[in-house]
Amino acid sequence: MQLRQLAGSRAPGVEDLKRELYKKVISYMTVGIDVSSLFSEMVMCSATSDIVLKKMCYLYVGNYARVHPDLALLTINFLLKDCQDDDPMIRGLALRSLCSLSVKNLVEYLVGPLRAGLQDSNSYVRTVAAIGVLKLYHISPTTCTESDFPVALKALLLHDPDAQVVANCLSSLQEILTLEGNSSEEASKEKELLLSKPVIYALLNRIREFSEWAQCLILDLVVKYIPSESSEIFDIMNLLEDRLQHANSAVVLATINLFLHLTISMADVHQQVYERIKAPLLTLVSSGSPEQSYAVLSHLHLLVTRAPILFSSDYKHFYCRYSDPSYVKKLKLEMLTAVANESNTYDIVTELSEYAANVDVAIARESVRAVGQIALQQYDVNAIVDRLLQFLEMEKDYITAETLVLVKDLLRKYPQWSHDCIAVVGNVSSSNVPEPKAKAALVWMLGEYSQDMLDAPYVLESLIDSWDEEDSAEVRLHLLTAVTKCFFKRPPETQKALGAALAAGLADAHQDVHDRALFYYRLLQHDVSIAERVINPPKQAVSVFADTQNSEVKDRIFDEFNSLSVIYREPSYMFIDKEHRGPFEFSEDMGSLATTTGSAANALPSQRVEATDNDLLLSASEKEESRGHATNGSLSYNAPDYNGSSTAFVSRSTYPTTVRPGSEIAVPNAAPPVSIQQASSGIDDLLGLGPVMTEPQIPALKLSPKTTLDPATFQRKWGQLPVALTQEYSLTAQGTAALTSPQILLRHMQVHSIQCIASGGQAPNFKFFFFAQNSDAPSGAGLFLVECLVNTSSSKAHVKVKADETSLSQDFAELFQSALEKFGSS
């Protein structure tokens, strides 16, 4: 009521009363109270020159216009009027509010103000209008494109004097052209023009004028740019050299990402980049907040794992400070482990030994693990073993537990240290080791080195006596094996304990424990000497322990440098929902896919090799061979991410010239399928290991053996074509056993003229995107696209087929099924 009375009043002090009433309304709206009934009064009071009242009114209108589209009509007149106000601040605010209404029926009212806003003399209004175009596109893409707003944005991008306007134009254009590019070839070409040399150089020459956000936006764009010659690479790096000194960590990381990807094919220059970026990164680690330190340390950790020798002299930067939070300390411990070598091992292990006494139990555990990990890297093992054995004297349960696990691994790798280790481990009482993993390690040592430990049979006997009190199946399994090994070495002292252990194991409710006890019992009953050769054969020292991440995953994370992938230590497809994976994904979920590409000489060029300190590029040469090199803006051949960094660059004369392949994918020569010895299909069927397969009748359809298809075309067609059919096929037992990695199936399908454009996954789930072409069809026609999801646990393959010629889909499906059923049988 008060708002209605004050709406047309011009009395002194009215504006102050309006402000107080507006504040109340906004506060009620903020806490969730519905005040939409005041909509008309709020609109009436908006006729004022007070910019504070205007802002509150626009906030109110923008909030309720989305919920009540019918009320939004009441706001159009005063917003259109404000868009022509003399004050540029009011013009900009009104235009922003108008575009934020997000009501499809009001789209016709947006075109005029937006066009005027893009041509406004004030930079703030143009800035708002540039983002307004993107909002219009999300409401009505057709209206936006038909009004030529993308063309207007591009003109502003190249010629506007205000840096923020240029940044907003770039952001809007990228999103619009990306979304349009999924269905329009013209938009794809326009997007490629954004990556042309004039546009890139125009943005780079003005980069100092932009805000930090805009600089990051531009640097991310330049990463996708493909220089035509090596001199361009050095020009860009020289131009951006000072960005490494920027105070903002996002700008520094974006610049580093660009430098690393520009020089990925130039080994010597790439190494120089590592040297150059060390100082800025180490400065950011020590000068920022804990959160910033953790983010930068995560990126440093990725670089250290690729080239540890370059960071080995800077190990003191990774010493923990008392004020560091635990998550930063944990990461620093991993860094110290990664940079350890012969020259710094003593200092690092000494520092880590101090952390073992930390009041933070988690950090103390991590420090002990770090010492053991360094020992497994073969650096100064003698001194490290002494340090580890000293940890056992600390008489802290958690330190003892971690140390026992590490001593077990050390003995597996360095059996020559068994005498020193066993002398100390023999003094550890099993009653003081409550953790299952540590107790299992102690039991393993009791069995493996029972000839050197006088009390081993009696310690094992005491553990067997308390069998029912042991909750861990892992410990019981180790106990069975240990007492059996001890029996082979010291039969008289262990025979009674072995009988008790087998009896307890046979009565155990845990299936694995029961099966192992039964297996040992029958083996011993058959022949003790044979049982000894099976259970306790001569062992070789373990040379390398399995890495938790394979080199391909590490390469994928490096390709996504300066993103959350580095923080989470896994590629983006593993933690981003399908609908949010960005415009460069295929329209269906690609999963853990790596595009298959290469020359005929490489049967499977996507395979990776592990890096060494002498190869700082982590199989960069493999990357150059395995990845296609498309024109600017094309889809990278390392699905699912669009990443121009995959392209090889021609370096200076001191480096060999890299030949650029064409944009088409050349299908490799099919390698013979992997042959795995299996039981006959008859036995498999008898045992229920697989269904009986009948040989299907091969249809008359013939597939072209030399089909090529670039990822952009596959992506476009996959989005356009309807699903022709969906089938579920069964794999043979041999095929299920043979499918240990995606590459094996790829080779097999290539023999049958079915090519793979992307593949990935880990057992038991694998995912493939195949394509094939009717041999009678003209070039570019008669294509069959397939999404194949394989689960080796159920021996099932779920297949989705899309085709240019729907009438031939069933014939192709039969060919595909025939090829799939032959997998593993030859």
Salt bridges, closest charged atoms under 4 A:
GLU41 OE2 - ARG4 NH2 2.56
ASP50 OD2 - ARG19 NE 2.95
ASP82 OD2 - LYS54 NZ 2.88
ASP120 OD1 - ARG91 NH2 2.90
ASP160 OD2 - ARG126 NE 2.66
GLU175 OE2 - HIS138 NE2 2.89
GLU185 OE2 - ARG716 NH2 3.51
GLU190 OE1 - LYS154 NZ 3.62
GLU209 OE1 - ARG206 NH2 3.13
GLU232 OE2 - LYS197 NZ 3.92
GLU241 OE2 - ARG276 NE 2.47
ASP242 OD2 - ARG208 NE 3.02
ASP242 OD2 - ARG243 NH2 3.11
GLU275 OE1 - LYS278 NZ 3.56
ASP314 OD2 - LYS278 NZ 2.88
ASP324 OD1 - ARG321 NE 3.52
ASP324 OD2 - LYS332 NZ 2.87
GLU334 OE1 - HIS301 NE2 3.65
GLU334 OE2 - LYS330 NZ 3.10
GLU334 OE1 - ARG569 NH1 2.61
GLU366 OE2 - ARG369 NH1 2.76
GLU402 OE2 - ARG365 NH1 2.71
GLU402 OE2 - ARG369 NH2 2.82
ASP409 OD1 - ARG412 NH1 3.70
GLU435 OE2 - ARG365 NH2 2.31
GLU448 OE1 - LYS485 NZ 2.71
GLU448 OE2 - LYS539 NZ 3.47
GLU470 OE1 - LYS439 NZ 3.16
GLU493 OE1 - ARG490 NE 3.01
ASP508 OD2 - ARG476 NE 2.76
ASP515 OD1 - HIS514 ND1 3.32
ASP547 OD2 - LYS554 NZ 2.71
ASP555 OD1 - ARG306 NH1 3.52
ASP555 OD2 - ARG608 NH1 2.76
ASP559 OD1 - LYS623 NZ 3.55
ASP559 OD2 - ARG627 NH2 2.56
GLU588 OE1 - LYS578 NZ 3.71
GLU588 OE1 - LYS800 NZ 3.66
ASP589 OD1 - ARG581 NH1 2.11
ASP641 OD2 - ARG556 NH2 3.82
GLU787 OE2 - LYS767 NZ 3.49
GLU787 OE1 - LYS800 NZ 3.73
ASP804 OD1 - LYS717 NZ 3.23
